[in-house]
Amino acid sequence: MAERKASSGNEAHPPAHPLRNLHAPRTSPPPNPPSPLQEGELVLLRSSRGDSYLLRLARGATVVEGRGVVDLGPAIGAGEGAPIDIGGRAFNVLRPSLADRVSHLRRKAQIITPKDAQALLYLAGVSPGSHVAEAGSGSGGLTLFLAHAVGPDGHVDSYDVKEVHQAVARSNLAQAGYLDRVTFHSDDVRSGVPLHDLDAWLLDLPDPWEAIPRLLPSLRPGGSIATYTPTYNQLERTVRLFQQLQLSDLRAEEHLVRGLHVGEGGTRPEFEMLGHTGFLASARRIP
């Protein structure tokens, strides 16, 4: 019988079981400290009453519409939320959110509501770095959402045949600080466009079926097209065309929003809700 070798106790320990430390606490790097407000950046002046103004942070006299003149210089280099006095009323200097930018849009044409705009971006797969195009700039409501979503490394081409609408849209994008992310075109997309390898098209047109066949070649393989139309007839005709063109991932939706009132005695739905505004449809170009 073979003699068993006695253990010296110095053998290497076996490796830890790969699942043993699954629940060990994970450490994450500390967050970067918030940067101070910089001269020239877009800021929101907001009072405790809720009134607000979008301005560029600059030294010297700055006109605040309806409030007079204020020197924003003391806020330069301060932290976000720095207090400032305008005409005897206290304001805080903040970096604006997307909602702040949208709320300050000047409207010439009716804009796509935020509930529909964010859904269109989801359906079209718009993300940071995307190159997308839209038809129907209007007052720039959807354009602003697109410019925000693609970020500084993406780009938006915006088309509208009415130059008066594009002037308002261009002004709104400049006020929001996103004009460098958008190129405006006063052309009719129904005649085709000189673009290629787009990630997505978003159409706010009364007759998207007239434009879609011309625009599909400008999409990259796997790119998406999403439409916004106000009536069932327009939606149905659009989706029927998607089917005829043998596009993939067809979807047709409507989004309704109902607020909730949270009170001392209980919580209930608000009596009014944001109901029908438009129908959304989308599809993908798969080779």
N, C-alpha and C positions, 0 to 999 in steps of 0.2 A: 504494500500500500504506500502510495507516495506521501512523503512527509509534507504537511502544510507549513508554508513559511510564516513565521510570526510577523505580525505587523510592527513596524518601528514607530508608527504614529507620526512619521514625517512626510507621508505621501501627500501630494497636492490634493486640495479639496476639489470635489467634482463641481463643474460649473453650475451656477444657480439655474433653477428651472425658469425657462423663458416667460412663464405666466406668473411667476412669484411676485413680481413688482408692479403688476398692472394697476393696483390701487394705491401705489405710493404717491404721495402728493407731488405735483409738478410745479416747478417754479417757472415763472415767466419773467422776461426782462422788465425792468422798471419802465414805466411810461415816460416818454419825453416830456419835459416840463413845457407848459404852454408858452408859445413865443409872444413877445410883446407886440403891441400894435405898431405897424410900420407906416411911415409916410407914403401916401399914394395908394394905399390899399382901400378897397371898398368896405365901408362900415355902415352899421345900422344904429341910428340914434333912437332910443326907445324910452318912453316915459312910463311911470307906474300906471298911468291911465290907459296905456296901450297905443297911443299915437306914436308913429315912427316915421323916420326919414332915411333914405339911402343916399350916402354922400361919399366922396373921396376924402380921405384923411389928409388934410393939408394945413400948413401954417398960414396965419393971416386970416383976413376976412373971408368967410364962406357964407353965401346966401342960403338960408333955410326957408323954403317956400312957406309963406304964411307966418313965419316966426321972426324974420329979420336976419341979422348978421351975427355970426358967432366965429370965434377963433378956436379951431380944433387943435391948435398946436400943443396945448398941455397934455393931450391924450397920446401924442406920439411917444412911443417908448414905454407907455404904461401897459398894465395888464388889461385883458378883456374885461369889460364891465366897468371901466373907469367912469366916474361921474363927471358930468359937465352941465353947466347952467346955461339955459337959453331963455332969455326974457323972464327970468325969475322962476322958471320951472326946471326941475331936476330931470336929466336924461342920463342913460347909461350908454356907453359906446361898446357895441357888440360886433362880432363878425356875423354877417347875414347867413341864414339858412336858405335852402331852396324855397321853402314856404315864404320867407320874407321877400325873396326876389319876385316870386309869382304875385304876391299881394300888391306889389308896387308897379305891376304892368299897366301901361296906358293902352286903352282899348279903342281900336277903330272898327275892327271886325270882331265878332263873337269868338272867344277862345275855347279850345277844348278844355274841359274841366280837369282839375288834378286827378280825380278818381279815374277818368278815362285815359289821361295822358300816361299815368304810371302803368296802367294795364297794357297800353299799346307798347310801351317800352319792354315790358315783360314778354309779350307775345312775339315781338320782333327780335328779341334776344340782344338788345342794345346793352353794351357794357363798356368799361373804360378801354380806350384805344380803338373803339369801333369807328369805321368810316361809313356814315349813313347819309341818306338823302330823304327829304320830305317834299311833298307837293301840296301847296296850299299854306303859305307862310302865315297868312292872316296877320294878326297883331303880334305873333311871335310866342304864343303861349306854349305850344308843343315844341317849338324851336328851342325855347329856354330849357325845357326838360331834357331834350336831346343833348344840348351843349353841356349841361351839367353832368349827364350820364357818361358821355364819351370822355370827359376829362381833358386835360391839357395835351394828351398824346393822341386824341382822336379828332375827328372833324365832321362837320355837318354841311351838306349842300342843300340850300333851301330855295324852292322854286315857287313863284307866284306871278301870274300874268298882270296883276294890278300893282303898279309901282307905288300907288298911294298906300297900299297895305304894307308893302315892304319897307317904306320909309318909317312907318310906325314900328314895325318889327325890328328894324335895324337900331332905332333909338332905344327900344326896350332892351335889346341884347347888350347895347353899350352901357346902359344904366346898370344892368345886372353884372357887368364885368366879363361877359362871355363873347364879345364881338369877334375876338381873334380866333374863335373856334368855329366860326360860321362864314360861309361864302354864299351870298345871295345872288339869285339869277332871275331875271325878268323874262323867262321863256315858258312856253307851253309844253309840258312834259308829254302831252299826247302826240307830239311830233318826234319824240325820242330825245335822248340826252347823250352827250359825249363822255359819259362816265363808265367806269368798269370796275369789277371786283369789289362792289359794294357789299357791306355786311347786311344791310337792310334798307328797304323803302318803307316809308310811312305816308299814306295818302289821305288827305282831307279834301276830297273832291266830290262834286255831285254825281259824277259819272266815272268812277274809277275803272270800270270795265273798258273804257276807251283808251286808257293809258297803260294798263297792266301788260298787254302783249308787247308793247314797245319798250317797257322798262325791265322786263325779265332778263334780257341779255346782259344788262349792266350789273346784275347780281352775281356774286361769286357762287360756286357750287355749295349748297348748304345755306345760302343766304335766305332771308325771310322778307315777306311783304305783309304789311298790316294796313287795314283800311278803317276809316271812321265814316259812317253814314247815318243819317237820322231816321230813315224809314225802313220798314220790313222789305219793301219792294227793292230798294237799293241793295240791301244786305243779300237778299236771295239772288239777285242777278250777279252780284260779285262772287258769291260762293259757287254758283253754277259755273262761272267762268273758271274758277280755280279747278273745279272738277274736270272741265273740258280740257284744260291745259295739263292735266295729270300731275298737279302739284301735290306735295305731301303735307302731312301734319295739319290738315284743315281744322280750323276752329272758328266758331261763331258765338259771340257772347254779348251780354248786357250786364252792366255793373250798376247796382243801386246802393246808396249809402244812407243809413239811418243812424242818427245820433242818439245817445242815451242821456237822460237827465238823472244825475245822481243828487238826490236831495236828502234832507234830514229824516224824512219819514219813509224813504225807500227809493228805489231806482226803477225807472220806467222809460219806455221809448219816448223820444221827442214826438210831438204831435205832427211836425212837418219833417219831411225827408227830401233828400236830393234824389229824385226819381229818374225817369227816362231823360237822357240827353242825347244818346247816340248808340248805335250798334257797332261792335268791333268784329272784324274778321281777319284771319291770318292764314298763311300757308308758307311752305318752304320749297325752294327750288332744289331738287335732288336730281343729279344727272342720270 
